[in-house]
Amino acid sequence: MPEQRATTSWGAELWRRVRTLWWLKALGNAVFLTLFFYLYLYIQRHPQFEVTQIPATLIDRWIGFQPEVLWIYLSLWVYTALPVALQPDFHRLTRYGWHIGLMCVLALAVFVFWPTSVSGAVGPRDAGGSFEMLYRIDTNGNACPSLHVAAAVFSVLWLRAILRQIRAPAWLGGLNWLWCLAIAYSTMAVKQHLLIDVLAGAALGAVAGGLSLRALAAGRPAEPGRSPVQ
């Protein structure tokens, strides 16, 4: 019985958070992504400086091209929506938006002043079906750091803090990390990024995510038995 009550408690808290300001979260996420992709694709298609080709490593050659993991690559947009959906109130929702927005601005600034591509190392890829649509929208530019990986790492840190705060079961925490790692791997498997891009993106996401959580924790006193992050 105690175990059942605990399960109900964290599940009820998750549902409460999802329902809180759901319309604002959905609208804000849509506006954020629209603005982001406009800037991202404009910078990608109008490089201001010579484009640097990122070299492939032995690991990139070993992984090869694996089109079957495209769905994992695209699942990023579901994954990054989870920290937004699970913010408990307006204050922390806006703080989260500012923090991830600053990380994206920093990455976009890097893309402007140091445009990079993986097309030279990756070479020709399958252009059929879903991949043809992907390549028309997102070319091999804006490669390093991988903002795909940075967003995944930023999200995994915030989700870890949220899951700890609501005392979610350990398997959810494990699933959180597994999803993040799968997304990072998929960026190399579909040849949108190379290992160097992934490592740089992971570093960006880890630093930005860690600093944002620390900044939020510093502004709120910790509750007894709970993390000060959420």
C-alpha positions in Angstrom: 0.0 0.0 0.0 2.7 2.6 0.8 4.3 1.8 -2.6 1.0 2.3 -4.3 0.4 5.7 -2.6 3.9 6.8 -3.6 3.3 5.8 -7.3 0.0 7.7 -7.2 1.8 10.7 -5.7 4.4 11.2 -8.4 2.0 10.3 -11.2 -0.5 12.8 -9.9 2.2 15.5 -9.6 3.3 14.9 -13.2 -0.3 15.2 -14.4 -0.8 18.4 -12.4 2.3 19.9 -14.0 1.2 19.0 -17.5 -2.2 20.6 -16.9 -0.8 23.8 -15.4 -0.7 26.6 -18.0 -0.8 23.9 -20.8 -2.1 26.4 -23.3 0.7 28.9 -22.6 3.3 26.1 -22.8 2.0 24.9 -26.1 1.8 28.4 -27.6 5.2 29.4 -26.2 6.9 26.3 -27.5 5.4 26.8 -30.9 6.5 30.5 -31.1 9.9 29.6 -29.8 10.5 26.9 -32.4 9.2 29.0 -35.2 11.5 31.9 -34.4 14.4 29.5 -33.7 14.1 27.7 -37.1 13.7 30.9 -39.0 17.1 32.2 -37.6 18.7 28.7 -37.7 17.9 28.1 -41.4 18.7 31.7 -42.5 22.2 31.5 -40.9 22.7 28.0 -42.4 21.8 29.2 -45.9 23.6 32.6 -45.8 27.1 32.0 -44.4 29.0 35.2 -43.7 32.4 33.6 -43.6 34.2 30.6 -45.2 32.6 27.3 -44.2 34.9 25.0 -42.2 34.5 21.3 -43.0 34.4 19.1 -39.8 36.6 16.0 -40.2 35.3 12.5 -39.6 36.9 10.3 -37.0 37.3 6.5 -36.8 34.2 6.3 -34.7 32.1 8.1 -37.4 33.3 5.7 -40.0 32.6 2.7 -37.7 29.0 3.9 -37.0 28.2 4.3 -40.7 24.9 5.4 -42.1 21.9 3.9 -40.3 18.6 5.3 -41.7 16.5 3.2 -39.4 17.2 5.5 -36.5 15.8 8.6 -38.1 12.7 8.4 -35.8 15.0 8.7 -32.8 16.7 11.7 -34.3 13.3 13.3 -34.9 12.1 12.4 -31.4 14.2 15.3 -30.1 11.2 17.6 -30.6 9.1 15.5 -28.3 11.9 15.1 -25.8 12.7 18.8 -25.5 9.0 19.6 -25.0 8.9 17.5 -21.8 10.8 20.0 -19.5 8.4 22.7 -20.8 5.3 20.6 -20.1 6.5 19.7 -16.6 7.3 23.3 -15.3 5.0 23.8 -12.3 4.3 27.5 -12.5 4.7 30.6 -14.6 7.9 31.8 -12.9 9.8 28.6 -13.6 8.3 28.3 -17.1 9.6 31.7 -18.1 13.0 31.1 -16.4 13.4 27.9 -18.3 12.5 29.7 -21.6 15.1 32.3 -21.0 17.8 29.8 -20.1 17.4 27.6 -23.1 16.9 30.6 -25.3 20.3 32.0 -24.2 21.9 28.7 -25.0 20.4 28.8 -28.5 21.5 32.4 -29.1 25.1 31.5 -28.1 25.1 28.5 -30.5 23.6 30.7 -33.3 26.3 33.3 -32.7 28.9 30.5 -33.2 27.3 29.5 -36.4 27.4 33.1 -37.7 31.1 33.7 -37.0 32.3 30.1 -37.5 30.1 28.4 -40.1 30.7 24.7 -40.2 29.6 21.7 -42.3 30.0 17.9 -42.4 29.2 17.5 -46.1 32.8 17.0 -47.1 33.3 14.1 -44.6 29.8 12.5 -44.9 29.6 12.4 -48.6 26.4 11.2 -50.5 23.5 9.8 -48.4 20.2 8.2 -49.2 17.9 10.9 -50.3 14.7 8.9 -50.5 11.5 9.2 -48.4 11.7 11.0 -45.1 15.4 11.8 -45.6 14.7 13.8 -48.8 12.4 16.0 -46.8 15.0 16.3 -44.0 17.8 17.3 -46.3 15.7 19.9 -48.0 15.0 21.6 -44.7 18.2 21.0 -42.8 21.4 20.7 -44.8 24.8 19.7 -43.4 25.5 23.3 -42.2 25.5 24.6 -38.6 27.4 21.5 -37.7 29.5 22.4 -34.7 28.5 22.5 -32.0 25.5 20.2 -32.5 22.5 22.1 -31.3 20.5 18.9 -31.5 22.8 17.3 -28.9 23.0 20.5 -26.8 19.3 20.7 -26.6 19.1 17.0 -25.6 21.7 17.4 -22.9 20.1 20.6 -21.6 16.8 18.7 -21.4 18.2 15.6 -19.7 19.6 17.7 -16.8 16.3 19.6 -16.3 14.3 16.4 -16.5 16.6 14.7 -14.0 16.1 17.6 -11.6 12.3 17.5 -12.0 12.0 13.7 -11.6 14.1 13.8 -8.5 12.0 16.6 -7.0 8.7 14.7 -7.5 10.4 11.4 -6.3 9.7 9.6 -9.6 10.8 5.9 -9.7 14.4 5.1 -10.8 13.3 3.5 -14.1 12.0 6.9 -15.3 15.4 8.5 -14.6 17.1 5.7 -16.5 14.7 6.1 -19.4 15.5 9.9 -19.4 19.2 9.2 -19.8 18.7 6.5 -22.4 16.5 8.7 -24.6 19.1 11.5 -24.4 22.0 9.2 -25.3 19.9 7.6 -28.2 19.3 11.1 -29.7 23.0 11.9 -29.5 23.9 8.7 -31.2 21.2 9.2 -33.9 22.8 12.5 -35.0 25.9 10.5 -36.1 24.0 7.5 -37.4 21.9 9.6 -39.8 25.0 11.6 -40.7 23.7 15.0 -39.7 26.6 15.4 -37.3 30.0 13.9 -36.6 31.6 13.0 -33.3 33.4 16.4 -32.9 30.0 18.1 -33.3 28.4 15.8 -30.8 31.1 16.3 -28.1 31.0 20.1 -28.6 27.2 20.1 -28.4 27.2 17.9 -25.3 29.7 20.3 -23.6 27.5 23.3 -24.5 24.3 21.6 -23.2 26.0 20.4 -20.0 27.4 23.9 -19.2 24.3 25.8 -20.1 22.0 23.3 -18.3 24.1 23.1 -15.2 24.5 26.8 -14.9 20.8 27.4 -15.5 19.8 24.9 -12.8 22.3 26.4 -10.4 21.0 29.9 -11.1 17.4 28.8 -10.4 18.4 27.0 -7.2 20.3 30.0 -5.9 17.1 32.1 -6.2 14.9 29.7 -4.3 15.3 28.2 -0.7 15.4 24.4 -0.6 12.4 22.7 0.9 13.0 20.0 3.5 13.9 16.8 1.8 13.7 18.3 -1.7 16.1 19.6 -4.2 16.2 23.5 -4.4 16.1 23.3 -8.2 12.4 22.9 -8.6 
